[in-house]
């Protein structure tokens, strides 16, 4: 509590007020809405940047966890054995390129 009182005293000195109780100082102050909105948007932006940084860190850790792990190749080969079609076959890519609905959805077809 002592630290809080010291901060309140420094704040009151800067404001030109002489008040010993921080709660009283907070009651007497009028809050500027534009400053609050600015800080609110700044906080949201900072949170988004933090989440992005955490996502990048987690993705990097996942990707670089074991570069010699080839289990994904085994999973894909098992899927092909079960009859799943390879989406990267030339025939499938040609079908996608000629798909007028897909081209319209992407905005590439007039």
C-alpha positions in Angstrom: 0.0 0.0 0.0 2.9 2.3 0.7 4.1 2.0 -2.9 0.6 3.0 -4.1 0.6 6.0 -1.9 4.0 7.1 -3.2 2.8 6.9 -6.8 -0.4 8.8 -5.9 1.7 11.6 -4.3 4.0 11.8 -7.3 0.9 12.0 -9.5 -0.7 14.7 -7.4 2.5 16.8 -7.4 2.6 16.7 -11.2 -1.1 17.7 -11.3 -0.5 20.6 -8.9 -2.8 19.1 -6.3 -2.0 18.3 -2.7 -3.9 15.2 -1.7 -2.8 12.4 0.6 -5.5 9.9 -0.4 -5.3 8.3 -3.8 -8.9 7.4 -3.9 -9.9 11.0 -3.3 -7.6 12.0 -6.1 -9.3 9.5 -8.5 -12.7 10.8 -7.5 -11.9 14.4 -8.2 -10.3 13.8 -11.6 -12.3 14.0 -14.8 -11.5 11.4 -17.4 -10.8 12.4 -20.9 -12.9 10.0 -23.2 -10.6 10.5 -26.2 -7.6 9.3 -24.1 -9.5 6.3 -22.9 -10.6 5.4 -26.4 -7.0 5.8 -27.6 -5.7 3.6 -24.8 -8.4 1.0 -25.4 -7.6 0.8 -29.2 -3.9 0.7 -28.3 -4.5 -2.1 -25.9 -6.4 -4.1 -28.5 -3.6 -3.6 -31.0 -1.0 -4.7 -28.5 -3.0 -7.8 -27.7 -3.3 -8.7 -31.4 0.5 -8.2 -31.8 1.1 -10.4 -28.7 -1.2 -13.1 -30.0 0.5 -13.0 -33.4 3.9 -13.3 -31.8 2.8 -16.3 -29.7 1.2 -18.0 -32.8 4.5 -17.5 -34.7 6.5 -18.9 -31.8 4.3 -21.9 -31.4 4.2 -22.6 -35.1 8.0 -22.4 -35.3 8.4 -24.7 -32.3 6.0 -27.2 -34.0 7.7 -27.1 -37.4 11.2 -27.3 -36.1 10.5 -29.8 -33.3 11.8 -32.8 -35.2 13.0 -32.2 -38.8 13.7 -35.9 -39.3 10.1 -36.9 -38.4 8.6 -38.2 -41.7 5.4 -39.6 -40.2 3.4 -37.2 -42.4 4.6 -39.1 -45.5 3.4 -42.4 -44.0 0.0 -40.8 -43.2 -0.4 -39.5 -46.7 0.6 -42.9 -48.3 -1.9 -44.7 -46.1 -4.6 -42.3 -47.3 -3.7 -42.9 -50.9 -3.9 -46.7 -50.3 -7.4 -46.2 -48.9 -8.5 -44.5 -52.1 -8.1 -40.8 -51.4 -7.2 -39.0 -54.6 -4.1 -36.9 -54.8 -5.2 -33.2 -55.1 -1.9 -32.3 -56.7 -2.3 -34.7 -59.7 -2.1 -32.9 -63.1 -5.7 -34.1 -63.9 -7.1 -32.7 -60.7 -5.3 -29.4 -61.1 -6.7 -29.2 -64.7 -10.2 -29.9 -63.4 -9.8 -27.1 -60.9 -8.5 -24.7 -63.5 -11.6 -25.4 -65.7 -14.0 -25.2 -62.8 -16.1 -22.1 -63.7 -17.8 -21.9 -60.3 -14.5 -21.9 -58.5 -13.2 -19.2 -60.9 -16.3 -17.1 -60.3 -16.0 -17.5 -56.5 -12.4 -16.3 -56.8 -13.4 -13.4 -59.0 -11.2 -14.6 -61.9 -14.0 -15.3 -64.3 -15.9 -12.6 -66.0 
